[in-house]
Amino acid sequence: MKERVQKTLGAQFGLRWMLWLLFAVTCMIGLIACSYAYQQRRSALLQELDLRLQRVASEYENLVDDFWSLYISVFSHQEDMLFFYRYFDQPSTEPLASEEKVELRPRIGLPQEMGYLSETFFQAIEWAVREAERLGMQVILYDEGMYPSGSACGQVVAANPAFASRGIDWVPQPEEGDQVLAATPEGVLVSRFTRGTIRGIHFGEDDGEPGAPPSTDLLNPDAVDLCIRLTHEAYYRRLKPWFGGTIIAFFTDEPSIMGRDPRTPFAWTPGLEKEFTAAGGVLADLAALFRGEENPSTRLYHRMILEKEGSVYYRRLSEWCAGHGIALVGHPHRSDDIEVERWFQIPGQDLALRWVAPRHHAVDGIDSTMGHCSADAALLMGCRRNANECFGACNRDGNPWQLSGGDIKWYLDWLSVRGVNLFIPHAFYYSIEGPRKEERPPDVGPHSIWWGHYTLWSDYMRRLSALLTDAEVLVRVALPCRNRDLHPEIAAALQQAQIGYCYLPESVWPDCTLQDGRLHCRGLVFDGVAGDASFFPGLPHWGRPDFEAIAPDCLCRPARPELRVRHFRRSGVECWLLVNEGEETLETRVIFPGAACLGGYDLWEGRAFRLARGERCPIRLPRRGSLLVFACSAADWEALPLQPRVLWLEPAAFRLVEQRPEAVQKVYEAECVLPPDASSWDSIRLPVQAEEMCELTVNGQDAGAAFWSPCSFELAGLARPGANRLRLTVTGSLANRYGVRPVPYGLGVKETF
């Protein structure tokens, strides 16, 4: 084998190259779709990576089949953008500062002989960093193997078993090893090890398996310092020349104080009992935690745990990253953990497991607050970006791989209209052989049905990201909140009334001042406060049904509660990002206050056009529709293209000509006859109702692809007056191949929920 490797890769590199190449099939490489990067550059990078990995797969086929998986997320990021409607459809004369980014994340599937943070591990990491530098890419490192973060894949507890996660429980009798904190006739409050774990990087180290690494007490400063020495310092020793240059950040992933599957319901750490009682807490009163009750001691407990989590874990990581010239990125454990977001240079959240979804908790529950949680935290801290690791295991009804293109579009719009401007798609797997296809599916990259058209998705994400970065958010309403209490019911009412708001977490209240009857906080100015009237007395307060008294960002007649709006100013241009969050076409007349004229920009197609003179215009957003509306002068409005004159065709009489079960495809053909004056129309649209992905050719020429229904295809320039040959290929959900039950697909099929 060694001679074969040396012959293939060159004797100069030998075993070291082989180890990296093997490791490459288990690292997660993330490239986040964020702004305007040149497509040729991105394609070249992806092609080179793909060729390298194909070479690995061919050289080490047996090992790949037995051991390896690769999780990659393709993305690009641009530092700045000339955002102005005059340039929407014109190439910029200024260079675009674009970078390709890669996140290196160890994932389950590494061979047992390659230990976490071992020499062979770092040989692989260093090789990847060198390659990224050569390709002009930037690297985000990942701080765990695999997740949640903070345990160095069990090495912290291996070095000192006392550093394992601890919690408290209320029990009839203490067990051996328990520390009794308080006793009453009803029971005993004890501190004990939680026996929580994390998901490891080798098979046999997953949840509930014997080798699952133990989690760490993240409230213990000594334990966290050891984790940093084992992980961050080890990376720095090995990769110091690239820190602050090629290496730009460390990603920390949903750190969990008690670990996964803990046996205790509440967190603790040794010595906390002294701090707690010194602060006025009564240990016996914590029994109320286990009855779901609240008292002064339980409130003190929650406050102290939050403060310790921030100061002991997040603050240490944040300061370490800042001191080494990089940023802390990632996301906290819960969707409403807004207070710990302040320790991130790039605040973030995680949209996974279909916590929100079309027709399901879009504005309900704690997870519906995650978009504003990270975006508002970034706004208050002056951070340019906030991120979301999105799509992970967002399958429908427990059916692996059932995640449609319509769902992906809905999620992107849901996040962006709440202010998220950095998307981390989860997940891109190079290999899905064997158990790899079951690792938090589905793949939304190389093994998705839309991979051949991924440019359309990446362009959309880049436009959204660039649009929302460095934007001045125009918001009038403050929504005071505490950690894990973000008032989703109030937020829902504001969103449904098209009223913008910004969360004000408790930590920023000391920075708030009242001036001229308005609330000022960190450069933001609010007309009033939503929710509890006890916050900031002297200001206007609104609650249901008083939200009607608030001037919305735009006024709909008739009201459309499924319309979401983000109001902002970008490069001096007042903008409204509109999103249809419902399942039917949205039609209404909208007033955009103060606009002289209105232009529109189709963010999916990349096309600008005139909307209306004045501040009023009819708006029609189809299912999964989004639109950027911007104010402009009369002269600039005249310079915009007219909306195209569209000839809408009747649905074609397609007939099924071929079925490809192995590819989950059905092929249809039809003849389409255009009238003699067809060429006089600006646009000729053919409507299609099918699931899931549609690809059309017209007279043998590609007419593009569509990923959600209902959809339509542009025939102008492809079809001619008279008879035309249409060929429609419909690809269904890969749940039909990898899931637990089939999903209907084909012409005439509607998306099912």
C-alpha positions in Angstrom: 0.0 0.0 0.0 2.8 2.4 0.9 4.5 1.9 -2.4 1.2 2.5 -4.2 0.6 5.7 -2.3 4.1 7.0 -3.0 3.7 6.1 -6.7 0.4 7.9 -6.9 1.1 11.0 -4.8 4.9 11.2 -5.1 7.5 9.9 -2.8 8.1 13.3 -1.4 4.8 13.2 0.5 4.3 9.5 1.2 2.2 8.5 4.1 1.6 12.1 5.2 -0.4 12.8 2.1 -2.3 9.5 2.3 -3.4 10.4 5.9 -4.6 13.8 4.8 -6.5 12.4 1.8 -8.2 9.8 4.0 -9.0 12.5 6.6 -10.4 14.6 3.8 -13.2 12.1 3.5 -14.2 12.8 7.1 -13.7 16.5 7.6 -16.7 18.8 7.1 -15.8 21.5 4.7 -18.2 24.5 4.8 -18.4 27.1 2.2 -21.4 29.5 3.2 -23.5 31.2 0.5 -23.3 34.8 1.4 -22.7 37.4 -1.3 -21.3 38.2 -4.8 -18.4 35.8 -5.5 -17.4 35.2 -9.1 -19.0 32.0 -10.3 -16.0 30.8 -12.4 -13.8 31.1 -9.3 -16.2 29.1 -7.2 -16.6 26.5 -9.9 -12.9 26.0 -10.3 -12.4 25.6 -6.6 -15.2 23.1 -6.3 -14.0 21.2 -9.4 -10.5 20.9 -7.9 -11.8 19.7 -4.6 -14.1 17.2 -6.3 -11.3 15.8 -8.4 -9.1 15.4 -5.4 -11.8 13.5 -3.5 -12.6 11.4 -6.5 -8.9 10.4 -6.6 -9.1 9.5 -2.9 -12.1 7.4 -3.5 -10.5 5.5 -6.4 -7.2 5.0 -4.7 -8.6 3.9 -1.4 -11.9 2.4 -2.4 -12.0 -0.3 0.3 -11.1 2.1 3.1 -13.7 4.6 1.9 -16.4 2.0 1.9 -15.5 0.9 5.4 -14.6 4.0 7.3 -15.1 7.4 5.7 -17.5 10.2 5.3 -17.1 13.8 4.2 -19.5 16.6 5.2 -19.0 19.8 3.2 -21.1 23.0 2.9 -20.3 25.1 -0.2 -20.4 28.8 0.4 -18.8 32.0 -0.7 -18.5 35.3 1.1 -17.9 38.8 -0.2 -16.6 41.5 2.1 -18.5 44.4 0.4 -20.9 45.0 -2.4 -21.9 48.0 -4.4 -25.5 47.8 -3.5 -27.5 50.3 -5.4 -30.4 49.8 -7.8 -28.5 51.6 -10.7 -26.1 48.7 -10.6 -28.4 45.8 -10.2 -28.2 44.7 -13.8 -24.8 46.3 -14.6 -21.4 44.9 -14.0 -19.6 47.0 -11.3 -16.5 48.9 -12.3 -15.0 48.3 -8.9 -13.4 45.0 -7.8 -15.4 42.8 -5.5 -13.5 41.6 -2.5 -14.6 38.0 -2.5 -13.3 35.1 -0.5 -14.0 31.4 -0.5 -14.3 30.0 3.0 -13.9 26.4 4.3 -14.8 25.0 7.7 -12.9 22.0 8.7 -15.0 19.8 11.0 -14.2 16.3 12.2 -17.3 14.1 11.7 -18.2 10.6 12.9 -16.4 8.1 10.7 -12.7 8.6 11.5 -10.8 5.4 11.9 -9.9 4.4 15.5 -6.2 4.7 14.8 -6.6 8.4 14.0 -7.2 10.0 17.4 -8.6 13.5 17.9 -5.9 16.1 18.1 -3.2 13.5 17.4 -0.2 14.0 15.2 -1.9 12.3 12.2 -5.0 14.5 12.8 -2.9 17.7 12.7 -1.0 16.5 9.7 -4.3 16.4 7.9 -5.5 19.7 9.3 -2.3 21.5 8.4 -2.3 20.1 4.8 -5.9 21.3 4.4 -4.9 24.8 5.7 -2.0 24.9 3.3 -4.2 23.9 0.4 -6.7 26.6 1.4 -4.0 29.2 1.4 -2.8 28.1 -2.0 -6.3 28.3 -3.3 -6.8 31.8 -1.8 -9.4 30.5 0.6 -10.0 31.3 4.3 -10.5 28.7 7.0 -12.8 28.4 10.0 -11.6 25.8 12.5 -14.0 23.7 14.6 -13.4 23.2 18.3 -14.7 19.8 19.0 -14.9 16.2 17.8 -17.9 16.0 17.1 -20.4 18.0 19.2 -21.6 19.6 21.5 -18.4 21.7 22.1 -16.3 21.9 25.2 -15.0 18.4 25.9 -12.1 17.9 23.5 -13.7 14.6 22.5 -13.6 13.4 26.1 -10.0 14.4 26.7 -10.8 16.9 29.4 -12.5 14.3 31.6 -9.8 11.7 30.7 -7.2 14.1 32.1 -9.3 14.9 35.2 -12.5 12.9 35.9 -13.6 15.5 38.4 -14.2 17.8 35.4 -17.1 15.8 34.1 -20.5 17.6 33.9 -22.4 17.9 37.1 -26.0 18.6 37.9 -28.5 18.7 40.8 -31.4 16.3 41.5 -34.1 16.0 44.2 -34.1 12.4 45.4 -35.5 10.3 48.3 -32.0 9.1 49.3 -28.5 10.1 48.1 -26.4 7.6 46.2 -22.7 6.9 46.7 -20.7 9.8 45.3 -23.5 12.3 45.6 -22.9 15.6 47.4 -25.8 16.5 49.7 -26.7 20.2 49.3 -29.9 20.3 51.4 -32.3 17.9 53.1 -35.9 18.2 54.0 -38.6 15.7 55.0 -39.7 15.6 51.4 -36.3 14.7 49.9 -32.7 15.5 49.4 -31.1 18.0 47.0 -27.9 16.4 45.7 -25.1 17.4 43.3 -23.9 14.5 41.1 -22.3 13.7 37.8 -24.8 13.9 35.0 -23.1 11.1 33.0 -23.8 13.2 30.0 -21.9 12.6 26.8 -21.2 14.2 23.4 -21.2 12.6 19.9 -17.7 11.5 19.1 -15.8 11.1 15.8 -15.5 7.3 15.7 -18.2 4.6 15.1 -19.3 3.4 18.5 -19.1 6.9 20.0 -22.6 8.1 19.3 -25.5 8.8 21.7 -26.1 5.8 23.9 -23.1 3.9 22.7 -20.4 2.7 25.0 -17.7 4.9 23.6 -19.6 8.2 23.6 -17.1 10.7 25.1 -18.1 12.2 28.5 -19.1 15.9 28.5 -17.3 18.6 30.5 -18.4 20.8 33.3 -18.5 24.1 31.4 -19.2 26.1 34.6 -15.8 25.1 36.0 -13.1 27.6 35.0 -10.3 25.0 35.4 -12.1 22.5 33.1 -12.7 25.1 30.4 -9.1 26.3 30.7 -8.0 22.7 30.2 -10.3 22.4 27.1 -8.7 25.5 25.6 -5.2 24.2 26.3 -6.0 20.8 24.8 -7.9 22.2 21.7 -7.3 25.8 20.9 -3.7 26.0 22.0 -2.9 22.8 20.2 -4.3 24.2 17.0 -2.4 27.5 17.5 0.9 25.7 18.1 0.5 23.8 14.9 -1.1 26.5 12.7 0.2 29.8 14.2 1.5 31.2 10.8 -2.0 31.2 9.4 -3.9 32.7 12.4 -5.4 36.0 11.5 -4.8 35.4 7.8 -5.9 32.2 6.2 -7.5 31.1 9.5 -10.2 33.6 10.5 -12.4 32.0 13.2 -13.1 29.1 15.5 -16.6 27.6 15.5 -18.1 26.5 18.8 -21.2 24.3 18.5 -24.1 24.3 20.9 -22.1 23.8 24.1 -24.1 21.8 26.6 -23.4 22.2 30.4 -24.8 18.8 31.3 -24.1 17.0 28.0 -26.4 14.9 26.0 -28.8 12.5 27.7 -28.0 13.6 31.3 -29.5 11.9 34.3 -30.0 15.2 36.1 -32.4 17.9 35.0 -30.5 21.0 36.2 -26.9 22.1 36.0 -24.4 22.6 38.8 -20.7 22.9 39.5 -18.6 22.3 42.6 -18.5 25.4 44.9 -21.7 27.0 43.5 -23.5 26.2 46.7 -21.2 28.7 48.5 -21.7 31.4 45.9 -25.5 30.7 45.8 -26.0 31.1 49.6 -23.7 34.1 49.8 -25.9 35.8 47.2 -29.0 35.1 49.4 -30.2 31.8 47.9 -31.7 29.1 50.0 -30.6 25.7 48.8 -33.7 23.9 50.1 -35.9 26.2 48.1 -34.4 24.8 44.9 -36.8 21.9 45.3 -39.3 24.2 43.6 -37.3 23.6 40.3 -38.4 20.0 40.3 -42.1 21.0 40.9 -42.0 23.6 38.1 -42.5 26.4 40.6 -40.7 29.7 40.9 -39.4 31.6 44.0 -36.6 34.0 44.7 -34.0 31.2 45.0 -35.0 29.6 41.6 -34.7 33.0 39.9 -31.3 33.5 41.5 -30.2 30.0 40.4 -31.1 30.6 36.8 -29.4 34.0 36.8 -26.2 32.6 38.3 -26.1 29.6 35.8 -26.5 32.0 32.9 -23.8 34.4 34.2 -21.4 31.5 34.8 -22.0 30.0 31.4 -21.2 33.3 29.8 -18.2 34.3 31.9 -16.6 30.9 32.3 -17.2 29.3 28.9 -18.1 31.9 26.2 -16.1 34.7 27.5 -12.9 32.6 27.8 -13.3 31.4 24.2 -14.2 34.9 22.9 -11.2 36.5 24.6 -8.9 33.7 23.4 -10.0 34.1 19.8 -9.7 37.9 19.9 -6.3 37.6 21.4 -5.2 35.4 18.6 -6.5 37.5 15.8 -9.6 35.5 14.9 -13.4 35.5 15.6 -15.6 33.3 17.7 -18.4 32.0 15.6 -21.0 29.3 16.1 -24.2 29.1 18.1 -25.4 28.5 21.7 -27.4 25.6 22.9 -30.9 27.1 22.6 -32.7 29.2 20.1 -33.5 31.9 22.7 -30.1 32.1 24.4 -29.8 35.7 23.5 -27.6 36.8 26.4 -24.6 34.6 25.5 -24.7 35.9 21.9 -22.8 38.9 23.1 -19.6 36.8 23.4 -19.6 36.0 19.7 -17.8 38.2 17.1 -20.3 36.6 14.7 -23.5 35.7 16.6 -25.3 32.7 15.4 -28.1 30.2 15.7 -29.0 26.7 14.5 -32.1 25.9 12.5 -32.4 22.1 12.7 -34.9 19.2 13.1 -37.7 21.2 11.5 -38.1 23.3 14.7 -39.8 25.8 12.4 -41.2 24.9 9.0 -43.9 25.8 6.5 -47.3 25.5 8.2 -45.5 24.6 11.4 -44.4 27.0 14.2 -43.3 29.7 11.7 -44.1 32.3 14.4 -44.9 30.1 17.4 -42.7 28.8 20.2 -39.2 29.6 21.3 -37.5 28.4 18.1 -39.5 31.0 16.1 -37.3 33.6 17.8 -33.9 32.4 16.6 -33.7 34.7 13.6 -34.2 37.9 15.5 -32.2 36.5 18.4 -28.9 36.4 16.4 -29.7 39.3 14.1 -30.7 41.7 16.9 -27.7 40.6 19.0 -25.5 41.5 16.1 -27.3 44.8 15.6 -26.8 45.8 19.2 -23.1 44.8 19.3 -22.3 46.4 16.0 -21.4 43.1 14.3 -21.6 43.1 10.5 -22.7 39.5 10.3 -24.9 36.9 12.1 -25.1 33.3 11.0 -27.4 30.4 10.9 -26.4 26.8 10.5 -29.5 25.8 8.6 -31.4 22.8 7.2 -29.8 20.1 9.4 -32.1 17.1 9.6 -35.1 19.2 8.6 -36.9 16.1 7.3 -40.7 15.9 7.2 -42.6 13.7 9.6 -39.5 11.6 10.5 -38.9 10.5 6.9 -35.2 10.9 6.2 -34.2 12.8 3.1 -37.7 14.3 2.6 -36.7 17.9 2.4 -37.9 19.7 -0.7 -36.5 22.6 -2.6 -39.6 24.5 -1.6 -38.7 23.9 2.0 -35.1 25.2 1.4 -36.5 28.4 -0.2 -38.9 28.9 2.6 -36.1 28.5 5.2 -33.8 31.0 3.4 -36.6 33.6 3.2 -37.7 32.9 6.8 -34.1 33.6 8.0 -33.3 36.6 5.8 -36.5 38.5 6.5 -35.6 38.3 10.2 -32.1 39.7 9.5 -29.8 36.7 9.2 -27.1 37.4 6.6 -24.7 34.5 6.8 -26.0 31.0 5.8 -24.2 27.8 6.7 -26.0 25.0 4.8 -26.1 21.7 6.6 -25.0 19.3 5.2 -22.8 18.6 2.2 -21.6 15.0 2.3 -19.0 13.7 -0.2 -19.9 10.1 0.6 -23.3 8.7 1.7 -22.3 5.1 1.5 -23.5 2.8 4.3 -24.4 4.6 7.6 -23.1 7.9 6.3 -26.4 8.6 4.6 -28.1 8.4 8.0 -25.9 11.1 9.6 -28.3 14.0 10.1 -29.7 13.8 6.6 -30.5 15.0 4.0 -27.5 16.2 2.0 -28.3 19.6 0.6 -25.3 19.7 -1.7 -23.5 17.1 -3.9 -26.1 14.3 -3.2 -29.2 16.5 -3.5 -31.3 16.4 -6.6 -30.5 20.0 -7.3 -26.7 19.9 -7.2 -26.4 20.3 -10.9 -28.2 23.6 -10.5 -26.7 24.7 -7.3 -25.5 28.0 -8.8 -29.1 29.2 -8.6 -29.2 28.5 -4.9 -25.8 30.0 -4.2 -26.6 33.1 -6.2 -29.8 33.6 -4.2 -28.0 33.2 -0.9 -25.3 35.6 -2.0 -27.8 38.3 -3.0 -29.6 38.0 0.3 -26.4 38.0 2.3 -24.9 41.0 0.5 -28.2 42.9 0.7 -28.5 42.6 4.4 -24.9 43.1 5.4 -24.0 46.7 6.5 -27.6 47.7 6.2 -29.1 50.3 8.5 -32.1 48.6 10.0 -35.1 50.9 10.3 -36.9 49.8 13.4 -39.2 51.7 15.7 -40.3 49.2 18.4 -38.2 47.8 21.2 -39.1 44.4 22.6 -37.4 44.1 26.1 -36.6 40.5 27.0 -34.6 38.2 29.3 -32.6 35.2 28.3 -34.8 32.3 27.3 -37.9 34.6 27.5 -38.1 36.2 24.1 -41.9 36.6 24.1 -42.7 34.7 20.9 -46.4 35.5 21.1 -45.7 39.3 21.1 -43.1 38.8 18.3 -45.6 36.9 16.2 -48.3 39.6 16.5 -45.7 42.3 15.4 -44.5 40.2 12.4 -48.1 39.5 11.3 -48.8 43.3 11.4 -45.6 44.1 9.4 -44.1 45.9 12.4 -40.4 45.8 12.7 -38.9 45.3 16.2 -35.6 44.7 18.0 -35.1 42.6 21.1 -33.4 44.4 24.0 -31.9 41.8 26.3 -31.5 42.5 29.9 -27.7 43.1 29.6 -28.2 46.2 27.4 -30.9 47.9 29.6 -28.2 49.9 31.5 -27.3 51.4 28.1 -30.8 52.6 27.4 -31.7 56.3 27.9 -34.9 58.3 27.4 -34.4 61.4 25.2 -37.2 63.6 23.8 -39.8 60.9 24.5 -37.9 58.2 22.7 -35.7 55.3 23.8 -32.1 55.3 22.7 -29.9 52.2 23.0 -26.5 51.7 21.3 -27.2 53.9 18.3 -30.8 52.7 17.9 -33.8 54.9 18.5 -37.2 53.5 19.3 -40.6 55.2 19.4 -42.0 52.9 22.0 -41.9 49.5 23.7 -44.0 46.3 23.0 -45.1 44.2 25.8 -44.9 44.7 29.6 -45.7 48.3 30.6 -43.3 48.0 33.5 -40.3 48.3 31.2 -39.1 51.9 30.6 -42.1 53.7 32.1 -42.8 57.1 30.4 -42.6 55.6 26.9 -45.6 54.5 24.8 -46.3 50.8 25.4 -48.2 48.6 23.0 -49.7 45.2 23.5 -52.5 43.2 21.9 -54.7 44.7 20.4 -52.9 48.0 20.6 -50.5 47.1 17.9 -52.9 48.7 15.5 -51.7 52.0 16.9 -48.1 51.4 15.7 -47.2 52.6 12.2 -46.1 49.5 10.3 -43.1 49.3 8.0 -45.6 49.1 5.2 -49.4 49.1 5.2 -51.4 46.3 3.5 -54.9 46.7 2.2 -56.3 44.1 2.8 -54.3 43.0 5.7 -52.1 39.9 5.0 -50.7 38.3 8.2 -48.6 35.9 6.2 -46.5 38.8 4.7 -43.2 39.4 6.4 -41.2 42.6 6.0 -37.7 43.8 6.8 -37.3 47.6 6.5 -33.8 48.9 6.1 -31.6 51.4 4.3 -28.7 50.1 2.1 -26.2 52.4 0.6 -28.6 55.3 1.2 -31.5 53.5 -0.5 -34.6 52.8 1.5 -35.6 49.1 1.1 -38.3 46.7 2.1 -37.6 42.9 1.8 -41.0 41.2 1.4 -41.6 37.5 1.9 -44.7 35.4 1.5 -44.5 32.9 4.4 -47.8 31.3 3.5 -48.9 28.5 1.2 -51.0 30.5 -1.3 -50.4 33.4 -3.6 -50.4 36.7 -1.7 -52.1 39.7 -3.3 -52.7 43.0 -1.7 -52.1 46.8 -2.2 -49.2 48.1 -0.2 -48.3 51.6 0.9 -44.6 52.3 1.4 -44.7 55.5 3.3 -42.8 58.5 1.8 -41.5 56.8 -1.4 -41.5 59.1 -4.4 -41.3 56.1 -6.8 -40.9 52.3 -6.2 -38.6 49.9 -7.9 -38.5 46.1 -7.5 -35.7 43.5 -7.6 -36.4 39.8 -8.1 -33.7 38.3 -5.8 -34.1 34.8 -7.3 -33.8 35.8 -11.0 -31.5 38.9 -10.4 -33.7 41.3 -12.3 -34.7 44.9 -11.5 -37.8 46.7 -12.8 -40.3 49.5 -12.2 -43.0 49.0 -9.7 -45.0 52.2 -9.4 -44.9 56.0 -9.2 -45.7 57.2 -5.7 -45.8 55.2 -2.5 -48.6 52.8 -3.4 -48.5 49.7 -5.5 -50.2 46.3 -5.9 -48.0 43.4 -4.7 -48.4 39.8 -5.9 -46.1 37.2 -4.3 -46.6 33.6 -5.3 -46.1 30.7 -2.9 -42.4 30.8 -1.9 -42.2 34.3 -3.3 -39.9 37.1 -2.2 -39.3 40.6 -3.5 -37.0 43.6 -2.8 -38.9 46.9 -3.0 -36.8 50.1 -3.0 -37.6 53.8 -3.1 -36.1 55.9 -5.8 -36.4 59.3 -7.5 -38.5 59.8 -10.6 -35.4 60.0 -12.8 -34.0 56.8 -11.4 -37.3 55.1 -11.8 -37.4 56.1 -15.5 -34.1 54.5 -15.9 -35.3 51.1 -14.7 -36.7 48.5 -17.1 -40.4 48.2 -17.5 -41.9 45.0 -16.2 -42.0 42.6 -19.1 -45.1 41.9 -21.1 -45.9 38.3 -20.4 -47.7 35.8 -22.6 -49.0 33.1 -20.3 -49.5 29.8 -22.1 -52.0 27.1 -21.2 -50.5 24.1 -19.4 -49.0 21.7 -22.0 -50.5 18.3 -22.6 -47.5 16.4 -21.4 -47.5 12.6 -21.7 -45.3 10.2 -19.7 -42.7 8.7 -22.0 -40.1 7.2 -19.6 -39.7 6.3 -15.9 -36.3 6.0 -14.2 -36.9 4.5 -10.8 -33.2 4.3 -10.0 -32.9 8.0 -10.6 -36.3 8.8 -9.0 -37.3 10.5 -12.3 -40.2 10.6 -14.7 -39.9 12.1 -18.2 -42.7 13.7 -20.1 -43.0 15.1 -23.6 -45.4 17.5 -25.2 -45.9 19.8 -28.2 -46.4 23.5 -27.6 -47.8 25.6 -30.4 -47.1 29.4 -30.2 -49.2 32.0 -31.9 -47.7 33.9 -34.9 -47.1 37.1 -32.7 -45.3 35.2 -29.9 -42.0 36.9 -30.7 -43.6 40.3 -30.0 -43.9 39.4 -26.3 -41.1 40.2 -23.8 -41.7 37.0 -21.9 -43.4 33.7 -22.7 -44.2 31.6 -19.6 -45.2 28.0 -19.5 -46.9 27.0 -16.2 -46.1 23.6 -14.7 -47.5 21.8 -11.6 -45.2 19.0 -10.5 -43.1 17.7 -7.7 -40.3 17.9 -6.9 -37.6 19.3 -9.3 -38.5 20.1 -12.9 -36.1 20.5 -15.8 -37.3 21.5 -19.2 -35.8 21.5 -22.6 -37.5 23.4 -25.5 -36.5 22.1 -29.0 -33.6 20.4 -27.4 -32.3 23.6 -25.6 -32.1 23.9 -21.9 -34.9 26.1 -20.4 -33.7 25.8 -16.8 -34.9 24.1 -13.6 -37.5 24.8 -11.0 -37.5 23.5 -7.4 -41.0 24.2 -6.0 -44.5 24.4 -7.3 -46.4 26.0 -8.8 -43.6 27.0 -11.2 -43.2 28.4 -14.7 -40.5 28.3 -17.4 -39.3 31.1 -19.7 -39.7 30.1 -23.3 -38.7 33.4 -25.0 -35.6 32.9 -27.1 -36.1 29.1 -27.1 -39.6 28.6 -28.6 -40.7 29.9 -32.0 -44.1 30.6 -33.5 -45.7 27.3 -34.4 -45.0 23.8 -33.0 -42.3 23.3 -30.4 -41.0 20.2 -28.7 -41.0 20.1 -24.9 -39.3 17.6 -22.7 -39.9 17.7 -19.0 -37.9 15.7 -16.5 -39.3 15.5 -13.0 -37.1 14.3 -10.2 -38.7 13.2 -6.9 -37.5 13.3 -3.3 -34.6 11.1 -2.5 -36.7 9.9 0.4 -37.9 7.4 -2.2 -34.4 5.9 -2.2 -33.2 6.5 1.4 -36.3 7.2 3.4 -38.7 5.1 5.3 -41.7 5.7 3.0 -42.2 6.9 -0.6 -43.1 10.4 -1.5 -45.3 11.0 -4.6 -43.7 12.8 -7.5 -44.3 13.7 -11.1 -46.5 15.9 -13.2 -49.7 17.1 -11.5 -48.5 16.1 -8.0 -48.8 18.8 -5.3 -46.4 19.1 -2.4 -47.7 17.2 0.7 -47.2 18.2 4.3 
